[in-house]
Structure formats: C-alpha cells, structure tokens
Amino acid sequence: MDRRTVLRATVAGGAAFAGSLWAGAALAAPAQPGPGPYGDLLAADANGIQLPAGFTSRVIARAGQVVPGTGYLWHFAPDGGACFPAGDGWIYVSNSEIPLVGGASAVRFRADGSIAAAYRILGGTNVNCAGGATPWGTWLSCEEVPLGRVFETWPDGSRSAEERTRMGRFTHEAAACDPDRRVVYLTEDEGDGCFYRFVPDTWGDLRTGRLQVLCAPADVTSGPVTWRDIPDRDGFPIPTRWQVGAARHFDGGEGCWYDRGTCWFTTKGDNRVWAYDAVNQRIDLAYDDSLVPVGTAPLTGVDNITGTPGGDLYVAEDGGNMEICVITPTGVVAPFLRILNQGGSEITGPAFFPDGTRLYFSSQRGTSGERTGSGGLTYEVRGPFRR
C-alpha cells in the first residue's frame, strides 16, 4: 500500500485537521484544491509572471547586477527573506545560498516604493538558506549545512551580525518566533530532520537558552506531542536529530511561520504543510499532496511559507510548476502566481510588506537554472491582497 492510500485511510479513520488552528474555521481534513480567492491566473506579464486580475509585478534586483538606484551588486542565489518597517519606508532582507560567502543583503525602500539603498548585512557564512524575523526587528539567517549556525542580523545595517550558537548546530532551514510562549521554532533540512524550539533564558536575547526537539511516535500525522531538551546542542559527534530517541523525524524541513498560536512548517520530501498547535501541543496536517485526487495537486515542491493577518498562507514551490500557492482559512489551496520559463529554478523568500499590500520573493536561479544562482531574480508583486 503506497503513502497516498495509507494517508487517505488515516484521515478517514479520524486523523482530521484541527479546525481550531484557523480562527473561526471548522475544517474536517487537510486543504483541497478549489477556486482561489483572486480568480484565475491571467496571461504572463512582461516579467514572465502569471497573476490574477488587479496584480502587477516588477523586478527589484538581479543576481550579479547593480540594484537599480544604488551602487550595490545583488548577491547570487537569493533565498529566504523578510520585510521590516524602516522610518517612513521599509526594508526587504534576502539570504544568499552560496557556499562559504553566503550571507545576506538588504534593499531599503522609500515611502513611495522607490529604492533608496542596498547593502550587505552578513558575509562570510555558508549556504544561508532561510531564516526568520524576530519581534524586536532583527533577521535570523540560517546556514543549511551540517553543523550550520544561526546568525542574528540587523536589517538597517546599524550593527554587525552576531552568531547564536546556543540555537543549535545542525542543517538549519527556517525560524519562526512565538512571542506568546517566548520560543523560536526551527526546521531542519534533512531527510530525517527534526522540528526544534529554542527557549531563551530571556525573551529578546538569543545568546543563552535551551534547545528542545518535538517528540511523538514515528509517522504520526495528527495528535499530541511533547518537547525534550537536546543534550548537546553543538551536534558533534552525534547530530542533534539523533540524540533523543523519542524525537519525531520529518522528511526535509523547510519553511516556518507562526501566527496566533499555530506554527506552520513545511516538509519538501513528502509535500506537506504541518500545523503545530502551540496552545494544545499537537500536530496536524494542513496540506498533503497525497490526500489530493491524483493529478490535481496544485501545490508540489513545498518549500518556503509566509502568511497574512487574515489567515491566508502563501507557500512557494521548489520546482513544481514554479508557483506560489495560497491556502485559505477555509481549507482551499490554489495557485496565486506562476513564473514561466524558469523550470530549473525555485521560488524563495516570500514575505509581505508590513501593510500587506506588497509581496516580495525571488527565483533563485532564474531562467539560467545555474546552481550558482547567477541568474537569480528578486521580485515585488502589488495588488489587492486580502488582509
């Protein structure tokens, strides 16, 4: 019996999605395809992007080229990103998934959306993939390598980045802060990776604290979980994911997003979006392509994730149809945008401008498909987003 058949039987037998995870929703199962909130995608625009009616795109930066209006060369292989308010404008931060010199850069925008500056905020690090924003306005940039580190950076460039090794040494992917429980959730990009949380001694100070791992029976997709301390956060000689026998392993942890009691995280190996209910300490499936009728799954290559105050989730594809899909609070999943003629790339770094009217993201390798990310492109989409 294949995974699709097993999971269908499991959901039918009672492993239903917990509707309480979306305020006001009463979902009985993981999200299914349906009409998106913005209607069908139109023909591609001049940038090769298909969007719904009312939305427009522009290219913000190109890898290896000067960011318009600045003297700064944009980094190769743009990856995870986030937006931050800055005076009467804002800043978009982007990682660089390049070995040895990865780091992160930032673009600062004026109030009218024009570019004011671009600059480096982290350098000399290794394969900086995703990360996460903190409530106190910093960006956590994570290394996706064995014994990878987390670096705390300042988007405005006012301070030098600082290493946060207490947050664990492993193949880091994304981070999401939970200000209610005062912890930071962390994903691990390994085929048998784990889902972690860092419990700082003092909220707002990530220099000291405990690293814990989520524990549950193997292959459980819905039910209660517990947390246990990692004995050796440095992960050597025994990797962190193998130190606690009860740890629940996940197939390639990717994006991570926290909102009102729920931490959403994705796993690329099985094309799933998970919901960790932090209030009731349980996990459930928000989306699984194995639970969608064969041949109709709109979301594959599940990767980075972000959300809106209204509860919509936006999930970027690594490959697939090069789409960003929206998952609504009513359990509908549908394409929001599609990039054409970039099948050798992946979509990275989706993040909303603070007022929710602009979405930023990158195509890591662009039309070239080069693993170096030399063809990388960073975009902005504007339009009537639901908020």
N, C-alpha and C positions, 0 to 999 in steps of 0.2 A: 504494500500500500504506500503510495507516494505522499509527500508532505501536504499537498493540496487536499487530498482525500482525508487524511488524518485530521487536519485542522478544521475542515468543514464539519466532521463528526464531533470534534471537540466543542465547537461553538454551538452546534445544535444540541449538545448534551448539557449546556449550561454555562460554558465559559464565555458569557456575554460581556460586551463592553459596558463599563460602569457609566451610566448616563450622568451621574453627579459630577463627572470630571469636566463636563461642559455645563456651565451655569444655565439652568432652565431647559436643558436637553434631556430627552428620555430615549437614548439610543439603545437598541437591543443587540447590536453587533458592530463590528468594525465598519468603517466607511465604505461606501459602494459608489460606483460611477453614477453620474446624473448630470442634469443641466447645471452649469456653473452660474454663479450669481451675476456674472457680467455678460453672459451670452456667448455666442460662438466667436472663435478667432477669425480675424479678417486676413486679407492677403498681406504678405510681408511688406514692411515699410522699407525705406532706403537703407536701413541698417540690417536688413535681413531678419527682422523680428516680427512675428505674428502676434497681434494684440487684439483685445476686444475693442469695440467702438468706444471712442472717447479717451483712449490712452495713446500716449506718444513716447518715443524713446530718443535718447541721444547717447553718443559715445563720450565718456568722460576722460578716459585715458587709454593709451595703447602701450603694451609692454615694449620697453627699449626706446620709447619716443618721449619727447618733452611733453609734459602735461600742458595743455593749452593755457596761455596766460601766465605761465611760470617758467623757470629755468630748470625744472626738476625732471629727470628721466624716470618714468614709471617702471616699477620692478617687473621681472618675469614671473610667470605662473601665479597670478593673483588668486588668492584663496579666501579664507574666512574673513568676514568683515562686520562692522557695526557702525551706527551713526550716533553722534553726540552733539548736543546743543553747544554753541560757542558764541557768546555775545549775541548779536542780532542775526547770526548765521548758524552754520553747523559744520561738522567735520565727519567725513567718511574715512574709516580706517580699514586697511586691507593687508592681510598677510601675504608672504611670498613663499610658496612651497618649493624652494630651491635648496639643494644640499649646501651646507657649510656657510652660505652667505644669506640665507633666507630673510629673516627679519620681518619688518612691517613698515608700511608707508601710510601717509595721510593726505587727504585733499580737503582744504578748507574752502567753504562756500560763503559768499556774501548773502545778505537777506534776499536779494533778487535772483539767487541761484547761480550767479556767475562765479567763476573760480578765482579765489583770492590768492591761494598759495598751495604748494605741495611740498612735502618734505619727508625725511626719514625719521621714524621714532624708535626703531630697533634694528640692529645689524649684527652680523657675525654669529647668527644662530642657525639651526639646522632643520630644514624642511618644516617651516612654520605653516601648518595646515589650517586648522580652525582655531576657536578660542571662544571668548565671551566678554560681554560688557559687565561692569560692576555698577552697583547703585551709587557709588561715590565717584563715578565718572572716569574710571580707568579701563583699559583694554587688556585682557588676559590673552597673550599669544602663546600657542601651544606647539611644541615640537612633535611631529609624527614620526618618531624613530624610537627603537628600543632604548630605554633609559632616558627618554625625552623629558624635557623640563617645561615648566610654565614660567613665563616672564610677564610681570606686570608693567604696563607701559602707560604713558601719559599722552593722549591724543593731540594735545596742543603743543607737544614738544617741550614743555616747561621743565621737565625732569628727565634724567636718564632712566632707561628701563632697569628693573631690578628682578633678579632671579627669585623664584618662590619654590625652592626645592622641597619644602615641607608638604607641598601638594602632591608629592609622589613622582617617582621616576619610572615612566612607562611610555608606551606608544600613545601619546596623548592625541586627542582629536578636539573635542569641543568642551566648553564650560558654560554653566548657567547658574546664576546666583539666585538663591532663595532667601529673601530678606525676612520672611516670616519665621523660618526655623534657623536662620543665620548660618546657612551652609552653602557650599558651592558644589554642584553636581558636575561630574567629569565622565566623558566617554573614552573608550579605548579601542583603537582601530586594529584589532587582531581578530582572526577567525574564531578564537576562543576568549575574546576580551571580556572585561567586566564593566560594571557600572559602579562608579565610586561617588562618595561625597567627602568633601573636606570640611572639617568642623574647626574653624579658627578659635583660638583662645579668646580673642577679642574681635567682634564683628567690625569690619573695615580695615583690619590689619591681618594680612595673609602670611606674615612671617613665621608664625607658630600655630600649631594646632594638630588635630588628629586626622588621619586618612582612614576612611572606612569603605567597606565593599558591601554591595547589596547581596543578600543571601536568600535563596529559595531553592526548592527541588529542581533538578535538571529538567529542562523542556517545559516547565510550567509557563503558560501564557496568560494566566489570569489567576490572581489570588494574593494572599498576604505575603509580605516579605519582612526580613529583618536586616539589621546592619551590624557588622562586626569590624573591629579595628584590624588594620593591616599591621602585622608585627614589624616589618621592615619596609618603610616607605621608599627606601633607596633602590629596592628591587634587584639587589645583587648580593649573592649569586643566584638567589631564587626570585624570579619575576613576581611582581605584586599579585598578578592574577592567579598564581598557583599557591599562594601562601595560606589561604583559608579554604579548607576542603568543602565548606558549605556554600561557597560563592556560586552565584548564578552566572553562567557564561553566555555571552551574546555573540552573534556572528557578524563581526565588523562594525563596532560602534562608530557613529558619525555625528550628525548634528544634535543639538541640545538646546531646549528653550523652556524657560519657566514662566508660568502665568497663573496667578491666583490659586495656588495650592496644588498645581499639577506641573510636573516636569515632563515635557515631551522629548523623547530621544529616538533616533533612527538607527537602523542596522541595515547595512547595504548587502550583506551576504544573503539575506532572506527577504529583502524588500519590505521591511516592516517599519511602522511608526508605533512606538510604545508610549503609554501614558503611565507615569508613576504618580499615584495619588499620595501626595506627601501628608495629607491630613489623616488618612486611614491606613497609610503604609501598605499599599498594594500596587500591583502592576496589572495592566490590561492592554489589549491590542486596540489601537486606534485605526490602524490600516494594515492590511497584509494582502499582497497581490495574489496569494494562493487562495484567498477567500472571495476573489472576484471571478465571475464567469470567464472561462477560458477564452483568451484572445481579446478581452475587453478592458484589461487593466490599464488605466490611463497613467498610472504612476509606477515607473520601474527605475532601477538605478538609484534608489532612495539615498539621499545624501544630506546636505545642509538644510536646516529648518529655521524658520522665524515665525512670528505671529503678530497679530494686531490686537488692540484693546477690545475690539468687538468679538474676538474669539476665533477668527479665521486663522488657519495655519497655512503657511506657504512653504512647500517642500521642493527643493531643487534636485534635478537629476544629474547623476554622473553617468553620462551616456544616455541610454533610453532614447526618447525622442527629442532630447535636449529641451525639456520643458521645465517650467516652474508650475507646479500644480497647487491648487487651493483645496484644502479640506475644511468644510464649513462646520459650524457647531451642530447642524442637523444631520451630519454624517454623510455629506455628499463630497466626492472627490472629482475634480475636473481640471483640465489644463487652464492655466491663466495666461501663459505666454509660451511661445515656441521659437527657438533660434534655428534658422535654416542653414544648411551647407556647412555645419560645424560638427559633424558626426564623430570626429576624432577628439572632441573636447569634453568638458564637463562644466556645469554651471555651479558657481561657488559664491559664497559671501552674501546671500540675500539679507538685506537689512532696510528697515524703513526709517525715513527722516522722522524726527520726533513728532511732527504733527500728523503723520500718516499719509501725506499726500504724494510722497515720492518713494520709490523703491530702487535701491542700488543692488547690483550684483555683477559678477564677472563671468566671462567664458575663459577658462584657464588657459586653453591652448588655441582658441580662435579657429580661423579657417585653416591654419597650417597643420594643426594636430601634433606639432612637435612637443615631445615630452619635456623639453626645456622650458616650455611656456613662453617662447619668444613671440608667439602670435597672440598672447593674451589680450583681452579687451575688458574694460570696465564700463558698465552702462548705468544710466538712470532712466527710469520709467515714471512718467507723471500721469495722473488721471483721477477719476472719482472712486478711489478706494473706499470700501466700507470700513467704517471706524466705530 
